[in-house]
Amino acid sequence: MKKTDKSNPKKQAKPKSNGLEIFYDLLDLLLPQNKEFLQKVLEEKEKQLKSLKQEEKDKSKYTIEVQKEVNSFLEGYAKTFYTQYQRLSADYANFQKRVPKQVSDTVGYEKEKIIKSLLPVLDNFEHTLQIAHTAENIEVVIKGIRIVYDQMLDILKSYDVSQIKALGEKFDPALHQAMMQREEADEEEDVVLEEFQKGYRLNGRVLRPSKVVVNKQAEKEKPQEAE
């Protein structure tokens, strides 16, 4: 008769009644620590049954008692596990419904925030246009436009948007887009001579590169060697 190896729980015989095979598989995958606890309980029940008098240790009765103890424990444990599974499923279903609404509310709030920050700029721009019809000096109109422009830059800065410096800088393909080349002997090679369109960054990432004109000096001809 082969002895049962209690040191390795996986080699223990598993009760097959009441359709508990699937529960044992779940127990192996999800609840290894609880499986060890179950093993201790089974060993304790086995010790209690072995302590009975010899005349009560009829083989069939012994098998039935062990089976009842194991099934009773596993059925209670399975009910607890299933209840927790149902609660977790309900929480996850609520989570799936709640997250899209939270995302939608957040996007709507950010849109409202940006639009509200732009309204004062629009008001000042409208005010400048009204002054332009009656202004006697063009400098007054230019000053109003400058105020609107600076205000717009301040709003962009509040959202971590910054302008890319290009004019007079060394050409950088990561920041600048060369539209054409021009030769100016007084300037260094690959220096930005002119800026067609300003570039912008958002949190350090390039939103739009600057469109520029780059200096390209002509190659000097090498003197011919005397024959």
C-alpha positions as CSV (number, residue, x, y, z in Angstrom):
1,M,0.0,0.0,0.0
2,K,1.5,3.4,-1.1
3,K,1.9,6.1,1.5
4,T,0.5,9.5,0.8
5,D,3.2,12.2,0.5
6,K,1.9,15.0,2.7
7,S,4.9,17.2,2.0
8,N,3.6,17.9,-1.6
9,P,0.0,19.1,-1.6
10,K,-0.3,18.6,-5.3
11,K,0.1,14.8,-5.0
12,Q,-2.7,14.6,-2.5
13,A,-5.9,12.8,-3.6
14,K,-8.7,15.3,-4.3
15,P,-12.3,14.5,-3.6
16,K,-14.2,14.3,-6.9
17,S,-17.8,14.6,-5.5
18,N,-20.3,17.4,-5.9
19,G,-18.5,18.8,-9.0
20,L,-15.7,20.4,-6.9
21,E,-12.9,19.6,-9.4
22,I,-13.2,23.1,-11.0
23,F,-13.0,24.7,-7.5
24,Y,-9.8,22.8,-6.9
25,D,-8.3,24.2,-10.1
26,L,-9.3,27.7,-9.1
27,L,-7.8,27.1,-5.7
28,D,-4.5,26.0,-7.3
29,L,-4.4,29.1,-9.5
30,L,-5.8,31.9,-7.3
31,L,-5.5,30.9,-3.7
32,P,-2.3,29.0,-3.0
33,Q,-2.1,30.3,0.5
34,N,-5.6,29.2,1.3
35,K,-4.8,25.8,-0.2
36,E,-2.1,25.3,2.4
37,F,-4.7,26.3,5.1
38,L,-7.1,23.7,3.6
39,Q,-4.4,21.0,3.7
40,K,-3.9,21.7,7.4
41,V,-7.6,21.4,8.1
42,L,-7.8,18.0,6.2
43,E,-4.8,16.7,8.2
44,E,-6.4,17.8,11.5
45,K,-9.7,16.0,10.5
46,E,-7.8,12.9,9.6
47,K,-6.0,12.9,13.0
48,Q,-9.4,13.3,14.8
49,L,-10.9,10.3,13.0
50,K,-7.8,8.2,13.6
51,S,-8.2,8.9,17.3
52,L,-11.6,7.0,17.4
53,K,-11.8,3.6,18.9
54,Q,-10.8,0.7,16.8
55,E,-14.3,-0.7,16.5
56,E,-15.5,2.7,15.0
57,K,-12.8,2.7,12.4
58,D,-14.8,0.7,9.9
59,K,-13.3,1.4,6.4
60,S,-16.6,2.5,4.8
61,K,-17.6,4.7,7.7
62,Y,-14.1,6.2,7.8
63,T,-14.3,7.1,4.1
64,I,-17.8,8.6,4.5
65,E,-16.9,10.7,7.5
66,V,-13.8,12.1,5.7
67,Q,-15.8,12.8,2.6
68,K,-18.5,14.7,4.5
69,E,-16.0,16.8,6.4
70,V,-14.2,17.7,3.2
71,N,-17.3,18.4,1.2
72,S,-18.8,20.5,4.0
73,F,-15.7,22.7,4.2
74,L,-15.3,23.1,0.5
75,E,-18.9,23.9,-0.1
76,G,-18.8,26.7,2.5
77,Y,-15.6,28.0,1.1
78,A,-16.9,27.9,-2.5
79,K,-20.0,29.9,-1.5
80,T,-17.7,32.6,0.1
81,F,-15.5,32.6,-2.9
82,Y,-18.5,32.9,-5.3
83,T,-20.0,35.8,-3.2
84,Q,-16.7,37.7,-3.4
85,Y,-16.6,37.0,-7.2
86,Q,-20.1,38.4,-7.6
87,R,-19.2,41.5,-5.6
88,L,-16.0,42.1,-7.6
89,S,-17.9,41.7,-10.9
90,A,-20.5,44.2,-9.8
91,D,-17.8,46.7,-8.8
92,Y,-16.0,46.3,-12.1
93,A,-19.3,46.8,-14.1
94,N,-19.9,50.0,-12.1
95,F,-16.3,51.1,-12.8
96,Q,-16.8,50.6,-16.6
97,K,-19.9,52.8,-16.5
98,R,-18.2,55.4,-14.3
99,V,-14.9,56.0,-16.1
100,P,-16.3,57.2,-19.5
101,K,-18.5,59.7,-17.7
102,Q,-15.5,61.0,-15.6
103,V,-13.4,61.3,-18.8
104,S,-16.2,63.1,-20.6
105,D,-16.7,65.5,-17.6
106,T,-12.9,66.2,-17.4
107,V,-12.7,67.0,-21.1
108,G,-15.7,69.2,-20.9
109,Y,-14.3,71.1,-17.9
110,E,-10.9,71.7,-19.7
111,K,-12.7,73.0,-22.8
112,E,-14.7,75.4,-20.7
113,K,-11.6,76.5,-19.0
114,I,-9.7,77.2,-22.2
115,I,-12.6,79.1,-23.8
116,K,-13.1,81.3,-20.7
117,S,-9.4,82.2,-20.8
118,L,-9.7,83.3,-24.5
119,L,-12.8,85.5,-24.0
120,P,-10.8,88.5,-22.5
121,V,-8.5,88.4,-25.5
122,L,-11.5,88.5,-27.9
123,D,-12.9,91.4,-25.9
124,N,-9.6,93.4,-26.2
125,F,-9.3,92.6,-29.9
126,E,-12.9,93.8,-30.5
127,H,-12.1,97.0,-28.5
128,T,-9.0,97.6,-30.6
129,L,-10.9,97.3,-33.9
130,Q,-13.4,99.8,-32.6
131,I,-10.6,102.3,-31.8
132,A,-9.0,101.7,-35.2
133,H,-11.9,103.4,-37.0
134,T,-11.5,106.7,-35.0
135,A,-7.8,106.6,-34.1
136,E,-5.8,109.6,-35.5
137,N,-2.5,107.9,-34.9
138,I,-1.5,104.5,-36.2
139,E,0.7,104.0,-33.2
140,V,-2.4,103.7,-31.0
141,V,-3.8,100.9,-33.1
142,I,-0.4,99.1,-33.1
143,K,-0.2,99.4,-29.3
144,G,-3.7,97.9,-28.9
145,I,-2.7,95.0,-31.2
146,R,0.4,94.5,-29.2
147,I,-1.6,94.3,-25.9
148,V,-3.8,91.6,-27.4
149,Y,-0.8,89.7,-28.8
150,D,1.0,89.7,-25.4
151,Q,-2.2,88.7,-23.6
152,M,-2.6,85.7,-25.9
153,L,1.0,84.7,-25.3
154,D,0.4,84.8,-21.5
155,I,-2.6,82.5,-21.9
156,L,-0.6,80.0,-23.9
157,K,2.2,80.2,-21.3
158,S,-0.4,79.3,-18.6
159,Y,-1.0,76.1,-20.5
160,D,2.8,75.4,-20.8
161,V,3.0,76.5,-24.4
162,S,6.1,78.4,-25.4
163,Q,7.6,79.8,-28.6
164,I,10.6,78.3,-30.2
165,K,13.5,80.6,-30.6
166,A,14.8,80.6,-34.2
167,L,16.2,83.9,-35.5
168,G,20.0,84.0,-35.1
169,E,20.1,80.4,-33.7
170,K,21.9,77.5,-35.2
171,F,19.6,75.5,-37.5
172,D,18.1,72.5,-35.6
173,P,16.0,70.0,-37.7
174,A,14.2,69.0,-34.5
175,L,13.0,72.5,-34.0
176,H,13.2,74.3,-37.3
177,Q,11.9,73.6,-40.8
178,A,14.1,75.0,-43.6
179,M,12.0,76.6,-46.3
180,M,14.9,77.9,-48.3
181,Q,18.6,78.8,-48.2
182,R,20.3,82.1,-48.6
183,E,24.0,83.1,-48.8
184,E,25.2,85.8,-46.4
185,A,29.0,86.0,-46.0
186,D,28.8,88.0,-42.7
187,E,26.8,85.2,-41.0
188,E,27.9,81.7,-39.8
189,E,27.1,78.5,-41.7
190,D,23.6,77.1,-40.9
191,V,22.4,80.1,-38.9
192,V,18.7,81.0,-39.2
193,L,18.5,84.3,-41.1
194,E,14.8,84.8,-41.3
195,E,11.6,83.3,-39.7
196,F,8.6,82.8,-41.9
197,Q,6.4,81.3,-39.2
198,K,6.9,80.9,-35.5
199,G,7.1,77.4,-33.9
200,Y,5.6,76.3,-30.6
201,R,6.2,73.7,-27.9
202,L,3.8,72.1,-25.4
203,N,5.5,70.8,-22.2
204,G,8.8,70.7,-24.1
205,R,7.3,68.7,-27.0
206,V,7.3,70.4,-30.4
207,L,3.8,71.3,-31.5
208,R,4.9,73.0,-34.7
209,P,8.5,73.7,-36.0
210,S,9.6,77.1,-37.0
211,K,9.6,77.7,-40.7
212,V,12.9,79.5,-41.5
213,V,15.5,80.6,-44.0
214,V,19.0,79.1,-43.4
215,N,22.4,80.6,-44.3
216,K,24.4,78.5,-46.7
217,Q,27.8,79.8,-47.7
218,A,29.2,79.0,-51.1
219,E,32.1,76.5,-51.1
220,K,35.4,78.2,-51.9
221,E,37.2,76.9,-55.0
222,K,40.5,75.3,-54.3
223,P,43.5,77.0,-56.1
224,Q,44.8,74.9,-59.0
225,E,48.3,73.4,-58.5
226,A,51.0,74.6,-60.8
227,E,52.1,72.0,-63.4
